[in-house]
Amino acid sequence: MPVVSGFSRTLLILPDPTIAEARRSIERVTDEELVLLARQGDPDAFDQLVARHQSAVYRAALAALRVREDAEEVAQDAFIRAWRALDRFRGESSFRTWILRITWNRAISKRRGLAGWFRRATPIDDVAEPAAGDDSQHAAVQNAELHAQIVSAIHALSPKLRDALLLAQSGDYQYDEIARMLGVPLGTVKWRISEARRKVRETLATLGYVDAK
Amino acid sequence: MRNDPPDLSGRSESNGIDALIDAAARRLVAGEPSSSLRTSVRDRIERRRPVWLPVPAWGAAFAIVIAALIAGRTLLDRSGDSESVQQNNQRAAVSLPAVQPPVNAGPAAPVRPAAIQPARTGARQFSRRLADAITPPAEEESLIPPLAIAPLTTTQIAVDTSSGVTPIEIEPLQIEPLLGQ
């Protein structure tokens, strides 16, 4: 690992200090190097880590909380906690796994809070008609009523089943990452996702949308 | 990084509705964080630094205040010492003559300054004031004329041996032991 005294200085010593070169240089720096620099107190390095993982962190929080404002707040808290705890990060897992684990724990703590429960009791914006012309998957969901029923059925799932399903569908995590985040074996994650689908299908069959099989 | 749905049920006919379920779930967690997330994190990280930076500054300021207090007290003590020395000198000039023996000046000098100065002045200052009180000022020595004392003269007393007095002769006592009664 090349010894770099500071992320800002890494940019300064570029042979061709153009923005494109700088961007290429940033992309070449690994998470481990950024963590090393951030641990030395370099905020630019940590800012780069935030830029790389903010989407995954935000979606993990959103999967747990389902309220965008709460998810953003938890994502912010998770990054701040990670910044404070960088000295305790031993590199046994990747930074991404570590920050996702912090995020998930924070989100679950918030979900257990009474204030969060009241906020989640209100209808959320996602129970809406899918946007037209999105992709083939969304085009298939032309019946807004069916979509709303599916969303309601997902919300009615137990937290364990719903968390696994939403994390899997966020598109940000592999199953093994979800397993590490939730602290359960990989097989349990797969079973929960399958079970979540089965429960939703059951609900839709009860409502007469699909044939009960 | 899309995961393939784990088809544990083995029922291919449910794939259609599963696709709808997955699409609905995907929409629930779709979206990007606002642009303020990154800047907020950055601001909070940057804000934490000044929380720690003033600690040495506050410590330095506190140390300066303490040092100023100590220096001020020392100066006050010194000025108090010089005043008390002057007072002692005046008292010594009034109440203690220069020729007075130290035995008489001893008790008078230490008692009154000790009452003026607090106990924190210590034994060193006490002994210094005692010495100041005992030793008269130089200018006062010049004002008091020295006493002229005539040297003592001794006269021989003459013993008259012509009076005829004879010395008394005393015989030694003879003690005889008592014999049986």
Interface residues (C-beta under 8 A of the other chain):
Chain A: P43 F46 D47 V50 A51 Q54 S55 V57 Y58 R59 L62 A63 R66 R68 A71 E72 A75 Q76 F79 I80 W83 D126 P130 Q137 H138 A140 V141 L146 H147 I150 V151 I154 L165 L166 L167 A168 Q169 S170 G171 D172 Y173 Q174 Y175 K190 W191 I193 S194 R197 R198 V200 R201 L204 V210 K213
Chain B: M1 R2 N3 P5 P6 D7 L8 S9 R11 E13 S14 I17 D18 A19 L20 I21 D22 A23 A24 A25 R26 R27 L28 V29 G31 E32 P33 S34 S36 L37 R38 S40 V41 R42 R44 I45 E46
